[in-house]
Amino acid sequence: MCGFVGFTGYLENRQDVLRRMADRIIHRGPDMEGYHISSAEDSGNIALGFRRLSIIDLADGAQPMYNEDRSVVCVFNGEIYNFMDLRDELISKGHIFNTKCDTEVIVHGFEEYGDDIVTRLRGMFAFVIWDKRSGSLFGARDHFGIKPFYYSKISSGDIIFGSEIKSFLEHPGFSPEVNPDALRPYLTFQYSATEETFFKNTYKLLPGHCFTLKDGEMDIREYWDVDFSKKSDMSFDEAVSFVDDRVRESVAAHRISDVKVGSFLSGGVDSSYITAALMPNKTFSVGFDFDNFDETGEAKELSKLLGVENYTKMLTADDCFDALADIQYHMDEPQSNPSSVPLYFLAGLASEHVTVVLSGEGADEIYAGYEWYDENPMMRKYKKLPSFIRRGAAGISAKLPYFKGHDFIIKGSGKPENYFIGQALVFPEKEAAAILRPKYRSGMTPKDITAPIYDRVKDLSELEKKQYLDLKLWLPGDILLKADKMSMAHSIELRVPYLDREVMREAATIPEKYKITPENTKYVLRKAANRILPNEWADRTKKGFPVPIRKWLREDKYYNYAKEYFTSDAAAEFFDPEILLGLLEDHRSGKCNNGRKIWTALVFLVWHRRFFGN
């Protein structure tokens, strides 16, 4: 786990620029640094910088890493879990290895297989490879988007790239400017939902994509996608064994490390299953001193049952508000999922004891764990009506003003394209537009964003369309972004065994009737977990990572914290302050619960002040 920076083009002081860029992300790699700057003999101008967090082959894993004749050089962030098998394969083909680290597998794999190396990698990764022989730069991001990859096109025609946008601030060609199209979708989705980031002309390389940059032209292409089309005829018991075997195998692959490994642990099944399969020496949990906002008791109890040491931290409102600006700095873009805050402190707690942690992200998307995926008894009864009647009713309802039962009829159509945008919906589309100044209403609508994704899976079931959308938007844009940025803020590596290409490939073949049942969501995973967990952990209802923001924002201190931002010049630049303050006052008085809307606007303003304020 590390971080890299780089740019194309010639700068007089490029060594100094590169060092400053790398220093901006020193939290990603405090153990070591390294640089490559192309010489006069190279066929192009390339500068690569690297910060290392040492995990495997502590002595010899320095980067940038080269092949034998130094014609190929790589900087890489992540872990390759099948690197030993690939290493043996490449040695049999005549490649000579000087280290026992996974980076060298990418270098020699690129020599042997070219761009196709990405299809052979099992792991989490973002990397670039400079091929001096062809004068081209090849880069890739892992299948799910576990590791970040950003790039920016600057006025000279050159490209800046790296693990975090903040490193770009040190490049003289980078002009930080708020992307006016990013705010409108953010208010609805709670995260940066488009390929272009909140920084104008700065983009995310999408998960499962790679690129070749040559002669100033960037060719981006997809190398992997989720495939739900192949279904197995296995029995339920066979499916349970299938899941249990694969999860345990993935955990075993993800535990490989030359440093201490622990796990995050809540009261839910996902992290509990990972912990029970891993059996680490230490687990880590955080909570709040509010009813229904604390699962540390369950985490302590399970740790005791497993014979594992549990470390716990209770968080206060002051802790969270005091850290909010730093959290948004590390996030690079505004992201208003409240769970980012406790995750920041959880990573800090773990960093006092271990360098690597395993966590349960991805299980809900892969095995269908979210409540949004399920249907209540009334909906199941309604769906016994012929589909042409339900879809006709939904078509008529969509054209009418809102009435009681409107949303039920729309959802009853069985077409998530018409109502489902993923796991977060903060400001409805019309409200998002109304609260913004005209200049910032130009961003894409939710349907503009989701329609191209749904178009790719027109023949899938309703459930699998929802899963596919979440795997493409919510997972990389929210869940994995905060997992990477909050762990790296504290210089620890977070690994996610559910988000493994082999786990996904097999899970996609499991009949959906085994995932959602009248008993529960992600039913097959729960029954697999039940083989090593007590019933109360395997069957527990999902809580997520609840944060009491609605309670805090009714207290004078935090009401005033938000009000100071909402009455600032920046707030008036982007929002209608009267609407903002109305949300705040109505929430404080108890007239309605505007906690998430207030938090989403507040987080943007905190982010903006951190990056653009004095």
JOJO-V326945 format. One record per residue. N is the residue number from 1. RES is the residue in one small letter. PSI is psi in degrees with one decimal (none if undefined). Layout:
n->N res->RES psi->PSI
n->N res->RES psi->PSI
This chain:
n->1 res->m psi->124.1
n->2 res->c psi->-161.3
n->3 res->g psi->149.0
n->4 res->f psi->158.9
n->5 res->v psi->163.0
n->6 res->g psi->167.9
n->7 res->f psi->157.9
n->8 res->t psi->163.4
n->9 res->g psi->163.6
n->10 res->y psi->133.7
n->11 res->l psi->139.4
n->12 res->e psi->-42.1
n->13 res->n psi->38.7
n->14 res->r psi->-29.1
n->15 res->q psi->-45.0
n->16 res->d psi->-42.5
n->17 res->v psi->-45.3
n->18 res->l psi->-41.3
n->19 res->r psi->-41.9
n->20 res->r psi->-39.1
n->21 res->m psi->-44.7
n->22 res->a psi->-36.2
n->23 res->d psi->-28.5
n->24 res->r psi->-24.8
n->25 res->i psi->32.2
n->26 res->i psi->-26.3
n->27 res->h psi->-26.4
n->28 res->r psi->-20.6
n->29 res->g psi->79.2
n->30 res->p psi->-7.2
n->31 res->d psi->-27.9
n->32 res->m psi->156.1
n->33 res->e psi->159.6
n->34 res->g psi->155.0
n->35 res->y psi->148.2
n->36 res->h psi->125.0
n->37 res->i psi->126.9
n->38 res->s psi->145.4
n->39 res->s psi->176.8
n->40 res->a psi->-25.0
n->41 res->e psi->-16.9
n->42 res->d psi->155.4
n->43 res->s psi->4.6
n->44 res->g psi->167.2
n->45 res->n psi->115.7
n->46 res->i psi->139.4
n->47 res->a psi->127.3
n->48 res->l psi->132.7
n->49 res->g psi->154.8
n->50 res->f psi->139.7
n->51 res->r psi->129.7
n->52 res->r psi->133.9
n->53 res->l psi->110.3
n->54 res->s psi->123.0
n->55 res->i psi->-49.5
n->56 res->i psi->140.5
n->57 res->d psi->66.9
n->58 res->l psi->-32.1
n->59 res->a psi->-36.8
n->60 res->d psi->11.2
n->61 res->g psi->26.5
n->62 res->a psi->148.3
n->63 res->q psi->160.4
n->64 res->p psi->150.7
n->65 res->m psi->141.5
n->66 res->y psi->161.7
n->67 res->n psi->-173.9
n->68 res->e psi->-42.3
n->69 res->d psi->10.3
n->70 res->r psi->25.9
n->71 res->s psi->-13.2
n->72 res->v psi->129.2
n->73 res->v psi->140.9
n->74 res->c psi->141.2
n->75 res->v psi->137.6
n->76 res->f psi->134.9
n->77 res->n psi->120.7
n->78 res->g psi->-158.6
n->79 res->e psi->137.5
n->80 res->i psi->115.1
n->81 res->y psi->-15.7
n->82 res->n psi->26.2
n->83 res->f psi->-29.2
n->84 res->m psi->-39.4
n->85 res->d psi->-43.7
n->86 res->l psi->-37.3
n->87 res->r psi->-47.0
n->88 res->d psi->-40.6
n->89 res->e psi->-43.0
n->90 res->l psi->-35.1
n->91 res->i psi->-39.0
n->92 res->s psi->-20.7
n->93 res->k psi->4.9
n->94 res->g psi->3.0
n->95 res->h psi->143.1
n->96 res->i psi->124.3
n->97 res->f psi->139.5
n->98 res->n psi->-7.3
n->99 res->t psi->176.5
n->100 res->k psi->26.4
n->101 res->c psi->161.2
n->102 res->d psi->-22.6
n->103 res->t psi->-38.9
n->104 res->e psi->-26.0
n->105 res->v psi->-38.8
n->106 res->i psi->-42.4
n->107 res->v psi->-55.2
n->108 res->h psi->-31.2
n->109 res->g psi->-38.1
n->110 res->f psi->-40.1
n->111 res->e psi->-40.5
n->112 res->e psi->-42.9
n->113 res->y psi->-6.2
n->114 res->g psi->-144.4
n->115 res->d psi->-25.2
n->116 res->d psi->-6.6
n->117 res->i psi->-32.7
n->118 res->v psi->-29.8
n->119 res->t psi->-11.8
n->120 res->r psi->-8.4
n->121 res->l psi->133.6
n->122 res->r psi->110.6
n->123 res->g psi->-162.6
n->124 res->m psi->132.0
n->125 res->f psi->151.3
n->126 res->a psi->132.4
n->127 res->f psi->162.5
n->128 res->v psi->147.7
n->129 res->i psi->122.8
n->130 res->w psi->120.2
n->131 res->d psi->98.4
n->132 res->k psi->-29.8
n->133 res->r psi->-40.7
n->134 res->s psi->-8.0
n->135 res->g psi->35.3
n->136 res->s psi->154.1
n->137 res->l psi->124.7
n->138 res->f psi->135.2
n->139 res->g psi->159.1
n->140 res->a psi->157.3
n->141 res->r psi->146.3
n->142 res->d psi->170.6
n->143 res->h psi->-41.3
n->144 res->f psi->-13.7
n->145 res->g psi->32.9
n->146 res->i psi->-40.3
n->147 res->k psi->139.3
n->148 res->p psi->154.1
n->149 res->f psi->118.1
n->150 res->y psi->151.6
n->151 res->y psi->152.0
n->152 res->s psi->137.6
n->153 res->k psi->120.0
n->154 res->i psi->169.7
n->155 res->s psi->-27.3
n->156 res->s psi->-10.7
n->157 res->g psi->-4.3
n->158 res->d psi->170.7
n->159 res->i psi->135.2
n->160 res->i psi->141.3
n->161 res->f psi->161.0
n->162 res->g psi->-177.1
n->163 res->s psi->-24.3
n->164 res->e psi->141.3
n->165 res->i psi->-34.2
n->166 res->k psi->-25.9
n->167 res->s psi->-26.4
n->168 res->f psi->-23.8
n->169 res->l psi->-21.2
n->170 res->e psi->-4.8
n->171 res->h psi->127.9
n->172 res->p psi->-18.8
n->173 res->g psi->-6.9
n->174 res->f psi->124.0
n->175 res->s psi->98.7
n->176 res->p psi->123.8
n->177 res->e psi->136.6
n->178 res->v psi->129.8
n->179 res->n psi->111.8
n->180 res->p psi->-16.4
n->181 res->d psi->-3.7
n->182 res->a psi->-24.8
n->183 res->l psi->-40.8
n->184 res->r psi->-52.0
n->185 res->p psi->-31.4
n->186 res->y psi->-41.6
n->187 res->l psi->-27.9
n->188 res->t psi->-46.9
n->189 res->f psi->-23.2
n->190 res->q psi->5.1
n->191 res->y psi->169.4
n->192 res->s psi->107.9
n->193 res->a psi->-0.8
n->194 res->t psi->167.9
n->195 res->e psi->-35.8
n->196 res->e psi->139.0
n->197 res->t psi->-173.0
n->198 res->f psi->-11.5
n->199 res->f psi->122.9
n->200 res->k psi->138.1
n->201 res->n psi->20.2
n->202 res->t psi->132.5
n->203 res->y psi->161.2
n->204 res->k psi->133.2
n->205 res->l psi->126.0
n->206 res->l psi->152.4
n->207 res->p psi->147.1
n->208 res->g psi->19.5
n->209 res->h psi->154.9
n->210 res->c psi->171.1
n->211 res->f psi->158.7
n->212 res->t psi->128.5
n->213 res->l psi->118.2
n->214 res->k psi->131.7
n->215 res->d psi->37.5
n->216 res->g psi->-3.9
n->217 res->e psi->129.4
n->218 res->m psi->113.8
n->219 res->d psi->108.3
n->220 res->i psi->136.1
n->221 res->r psi->156.2
n->222 res->e psi->133.2
n->223 res->y psi->-10.2
n->224 res->w psi->147.8
n->225 res->d psi->156.3
n->226 res->v psi->137.8
n->227 res->d psi->105.8
n->228 res->f psi->7.2
n->229 res->s psi->-22.1
n->230 res->k psi->120.2
n->231 res->k psi->142.5
n->232 res->s psi->154.7
n->233 res->d psi->24.6
n->234 res->m psi->154.6
n->235 res->s psi->169.8
n->236 res->f psi->-43.9
n->237 res->d psi->-37.7
n->238 res->e psi->-38.6
n->239 res->a psi->-39.4
n->240 res->v psi->-45.2
n->241 res->s psi->-40.0
n->242 res->f psi->-49.0
n->243 res->v psi->-47.3
n->244 res->d psi->-44.1
n->245 res->d psi->-43.5
n->246 res->r psi->-40.7
n->247 res->v psi->-44.8
n->248 res->r psi->-39.2
n->249 res->e psi->-40.1
n->250 res->s psi->-41.6
n->251 res->v psi->-41.8
n->252 res->a psi->-40.6
n->253 res->a psi->-36.4
n->254 res->h psi->-8.6
n->255 res->r psi->-7.2
n->256 res->i psi->123.1
n->257 res->s psi->152.4
n->258 res->d psi->8.7
n->259 res->v psi->174.4
n->260 res->k psi->139.9
n->261 res->v psi->131.3
n->262 res->g psi->-165.9
n->263 res->s psi->147.6
n->264 res->f psi->142.4
n->265 res->l psi->120.8
n->266 res->s psi->-161.2
n->267 res->g psi->-1.1
n->268 res->g psi->172.3
n->269 res->v psi->-33.8
n->270 res->d psi->-55.9
n->271 res->s psi->-30.4
n->272 res->s psi->-40.9
n->273 res->y psi->-44.6
n->274 res->i psi->-44.2
n->275 res->t psi->-44.3
n->276 res->a psi->-33.8
n->277 res->a psi->-33.9
n->278 res->l psi->-42.1
n->279 res->m psi->61.5
n->280 res->p psi->172.3
n->281 res->n psi->-28.0
n->282 res->k psi->142.0
n->283 res->t psi->160.8
n->284 res->f psi->137.3
n->285 res->s psi->148.1
n->286 res->v psi->158.0
n->287 res->g psi->-179.9
n->288 res->f psi->149.4
n->289 res->d psi->61.1
n->290 res->f psi->147.3
n->291 res->d psi->137.5
n->292 res->n psi->10.3
n->293 res->f psi->22.6
n->294 res->d psi->119.7
n->295 res->e psi->14.5
n->296 res->t psi->-28.7
n->297 res->g psi->-45.4
n->298 res->e psi->-38.9
n->299 res->a psi->-42.1
n->300 res->k psi->-41.9
n->301 res->e psi->-45.0
n->302 res->l psi->-41.0
n->303 res->s psi->-40.6
n->304 res->k psi->-41.9
n->305 res->l psi->-37.0
n->306 res->l psi->-10.8
n->307 res->g psi->34.1
n->308 res->v psi->143.5
n->309 res->e psi->129.7
n->310 res->n psi->133.7
n->311 res->y psi->131.5
n->312 res->t psi->145.6
n->313 res->k psi->131.0
n->314 res->m psi->133.0
n->315 res->l psi->146.0
n->316 res->t psi->166.7
n->317 res->a psi->-39.9
n->318 res->d psi->-42.4
n->319 res->d psi->-47.9
n->320 res->c psi->-45.3
n->321 res->f psi->-34.8
n->322 res->d psi->-29.2
n->323 res->a psi->-5.7
n->324 res->l psi->-42.0
n->325 res->a psi->-41.2
n->326 res->d psi->-38.2
n->327 res->i psi->-45.1
n->328 res->q psi->-29.4
n->329 res->y psi->-47.7
n->330 res->h psi->-28.3
n->331 res->m psi->-20.2
n->332 res->d psi->-42.4
n->333 res->e psi->153.6
n->334 res->p psi->135.0
n->335 res->q psi->116.2
n->336 res->s psi->18.5
n->337 res->n psi->115.5
n->338 res->p psi->-24.9
n->339 res->s psi->-13.5
n->340 res->s psi->-32.6
n->341 res->v psi->-55.9
n->342 res->p psi->-30.4
n->343 res->l psi->-36.2
n->344 res->y psi->-45.3
n->345 res->f psi->-33.8
n->346 res->l psi->-44.3
n->347 res->a psi->-38.9
n->348 res->g psi->-40.7
n->349 res->l psi->-47.2
n->350 res->a psi->-35.0
n->351 res->s psi->-17.3
n->352 res->e psi->-11.6
n->353 res->h psi->-32.6
n->354 res->v psi->169.9
n->355 res->t psi->-20.5
n->356 res->v psi->136.3
n->357 res->v psi->146.6
n->358 res->l psi->147.5
n->359 res->s psi->169.0
n->360 res->g psi->16.5
n->361 res->e psi->143.7
n->362 res->g psi->-20.4
n->363 res->a psi->-39.1
n->364 res->d psi->-39.7
n->365 res->e psi->-37.8
n->366 res->i psi->-42.6
n->367 res->y psi->7.1
n->368 res->a psi->68.6
n->369 res->g psi->-13.1
n->370 res->y psi->148.9
n->371 res->e psi->-33.1
n->372 res->w psi->-22.9
n->373 res->y psi->-20.6
n->374 res->d psi->172.8
n->375 res->e psi->141.3
n->376 res->n psi->167.2
n->377 res->p psi->-36.3
n->378 res->m psi->-39.6
n->379 res->m psi->-39.3
n->380 res->r psi->-38.6
n->381 res->k psi->-42.5
n->382 res->y psi->-36.0
n->383 res->k psi->0.3
n->384 res->k psi->-15.8
n->385 res->l psi->151.0
n->386 res->p psi->144.3
n->387 res->s psi->-33.9
n->388 res->f psi->-30.4
n->389 res->i psi->-45.9
n->390 res->r psi->-41.5
n->391 res->r psi->-33.2
n->392 res->g psi->-42.6
n->393 res->a psi->-38.4
n->394 res->a psi->-38.8
n->395 res->g psi->-40.2
n->396 res->i psi->-44.7
n->397 res->s psi->-35.6
n->398 res->a psi->-23.8
n->399 res->k psi->-6.6
n->400 res->l psi->156.4
n->401 res->p psi->160.2
n->402 res->y psi->138.2
n->403 res->f psi->163.1
n->404 res->k psi->125.9
n->405 res->g psi->-4.2
n->406 res->h psi->-53.5
n->407 res->d psi->-35.4
n->408 res->f psi->-44.8
n->409 res->i psi->-40.2
n->410 res->i psi->-47.1
n->411 res->k psi->-31.6
n->412 res->g psi->-11.7
n->413 res->s psi->-21.7
n->414 res->g psi->11.0
n->415 res->k psi->93.8
n->416 res->p psi->-19.0
n->417 res->e psi->-26.2
n->418 res->n psi->-8.0
n->419 res->y psi->-17.5
n->420 res->f psi->119.7
n->421 res->i psi->5.3
n->422 res->g psi->-171.0
n->423 res->q psi->-10.2
n->424 res->a psi->137.0
n->425 res->l psi->101.4
n->426 res->v psi->-76.7
n->427 res->f psi->120.0
n->428 res->p psi->156.2
n->429 res->e psi->-47.5
n->430 res->k psi->-37.8
n->431 res->e psi->-38.4
n->432 res->a psi->-43.1
n->433 res->a psi->-39.5
n->434 res->a psi->-34.0
n->435 res->i psi->-13.4
n->436 res->l psi->151.1
n->437 res->r psi->151.4
n->438 res->p psi->-36.3
n->439 res->k psi->-26.7
n->440 res->y psi->14.7
n->441 res->r psi->4.4
n->442 res->s psi->-7.6
n->443 res->g psi->167.8
n->444 res->m psi->146.3
n->445 res->t psi->162.9
n->446 res->p psi->-39.8
n->447 res->k psi->-33.2
n->448 res->d psi->-36.4
n->449 res->i psi->-42.8
n->450 res->t psi->-29.4
n->451 res->a psi->-46.6
n->452 res->p psi->-28.0
n->453 res->i psi->-46.4
n->454 res->y psi->-33.9
n->455 res->d psi->-23.2
n->456 res->r psi->-15.7
n->457 res->v psi->43.3
n->458 res->k psi->-27.5
n->459 res->d psi->0.5
n->460 res->l psi->164.1
n->461 res->s psi->168.8
n->462 res->e psi->-45.8
n->463 res->l psi->-47.7
n->464 res->e psi->-26.0
n->465 res->k psi->-43.0
n->466 res->k psi->-45.1
n->467 res->q psi->-44.6
n->468 res->y psi->-43.9
n->469 res->l psi->-44.7
n->470 res->d psi->-35.9
n->471 res->l psi->-27.5
n->472 res->k psi->-30.7
n->473 res->l psi->-67.0
n->474 res->w psi->-44.9
n->475 res->l psi->-56.2
n->476 res->p psi->-32.6
n->477 res->g psi->-26.0
n->478 res->d psi->-68.4
n->479 res->i psi->-51.4
n->480 res->l psi->-29.0
n->481 res->l psi->-50.7
n->482 res->k psi->-32.6
n->483 res->a psi->-45.3
n->484 res->d psi->-50.9
n->485 res->k psi->-37.7
n->486 res->m psi->-34.5
n->487 res->s psi->-42.4
n->488 res->m psi->-25.9
n->489 res->a psi->-26.4
n->490 res->h psi->16.2
n->491 res->s psi->43.2
n->492 res->i psi->154.2
n->493 res->e psi->125.9
n->494 res->l psi->125.8
n->495 res->r psi->146.3
n->496 res->v psi->89.5
n->497 res->p psi->-27.3
n->498 res->y psi->-30.6
n->499 res->l psi->71.4
n->500 res->d psi->139.7
n->501 res->r psi->-33.1
n->502 res->e psi->-38.0
n->503 res->v psi->-46.4
n->504 res->m psi->-44.3
n->505 res->r psi->-44.5
n->506 res->e psi->-40.1
n->507 res->a psi->-32.9
n->508 res->a psi->-18.9
n->509 res->t psi->-10.2
n->510 res->i psi->129.7
n->511 res->p psi->139.2
n->512 res->e psi->-19.0
n->513 res->k psi->-17.8
n->514 res->y psi->-12.9
n->515 res->k psi->-49.6
n->516 res->i psi->120.6
n->517 res->t psi->168.6
n->518 res->p psi->-22.3
n->519 res->e psi->-41.0
n->520 res->n psi->169.1
n->521 res->t psi->168.1
n->522 res->k psi->50.8
n->523 res->y psi->-41.7
n->524 res->v psi->-36.6
n->525 res->l psi->-40.7
n->526 res->r psi->-41.8
n->527 res->k psi->-31.6
n->528 res->a psi->-44.0
n->529 res->a psi->-31.0
n->530 res->n psi->-15.4
n->531 res->r psi->-23.1
n->532 res->i psi->3.2
n->533 res->l psi->148.1
n->534 res->p psi->157.9
n->535 res->n psi->-41.7
n->536 res->e psi->-23.5
n->537 res->w psi->-39.8
n->538 res->a psi->-32.3
n->539 res->d psi->0.5
n->540 res->r psi->139.6
n->541 res->t psi->139.9
n->542 res->k psi->133.6
n->543 res->k psi->-22.5
n->544 res->g psi->-137.5
n->545 res->f psi->72.8
n->546 res->p psi->140.2
n->547 res->v psi->131.7
n->548 res->p psi->49.8
n->549 res->i psi->-34.2
n->550 res->r psi->-32.8
n->551 res->k psi->-45.1
n->552 res->w psi->-43.2
n->553 res->l psi->-4.1
n->554 res->r psi->-4.3
n->555 res->e psi->145.0
n->556 res->d psi->-45.7
n->557 res->k psi->-43.2
n->558 res->y psi->-26.1
n->559 res->y psi->-46.1
n->560 res->n psi->-33.2
n->561 res->y psi->-49.2
n->562 res->a psi->-40.3
n->563 res->k psi->-38.0
n->564 res->e psi->-41.6
n->565 res->y psi->-40.0
n->566 res->f psi->-18.1
n->567 res->t psi->11.2
n->568 res->s psi->165.0
n->569 res->d psi->-36.5
n->570 res->a psi->-41.1
n->571 res->a psi->-41.3
n->572 res->a psi->-25.9
n->573 res->e psi->-39.8
n->574 res->f psi->-32.4
n->575 res->f psi->166.2
n->576 res->d psi->105.0
n->577 res->p psi->-30.9
n->578 res->e psi->-39.9
n->579 res->i psi->-41.7
n->580 res->l psi->-50.7
n->581 res->l psi->-31.3
n->582 res->g psi->-41.2
n->583 res->l psi->-42.4
n->584 res->l psi->-45.0
n->585 res->e psi->-42.6
n->586 res->d psi->-33.7
n->587 res->h psi->-45.5
n->588 res->r psi->-38.5
n->589 res->s psi->-11.1
n->590 res->g psi->7.1
n->591 res->k psi->-36.1
n->592 res->c psi->167.3
n->593 res->n psi->97.8
n->594 res->n psi->20.0
n->595 res->g psi->-47.8
n->596 res->r psi->-35.7
n->597 res->k psi->-43.8
n->598 res->i psi->-45.9
n->599 res->w psi->-39.9
n->600 res->t psi->-44.9
n->601 res->a psi->-41.1
n->602 res->l psi->-45.0
n->603 res->v psi->-41.4
n->604 res->f psi->-45.0
n->605 res->l psi->-35.1
n->606 res->v psi->-45.4
n->607 res->w psi->-45.9
n->608 res->h psi->-43.5
n->609 res->r psi->-37.5
n->610 res->r psi->-37.2
n->611 res->f psi->-27.8
n->612 res->f psi->-7.0
n->613 res->g psi->173.7
n->614 res->n psi->none
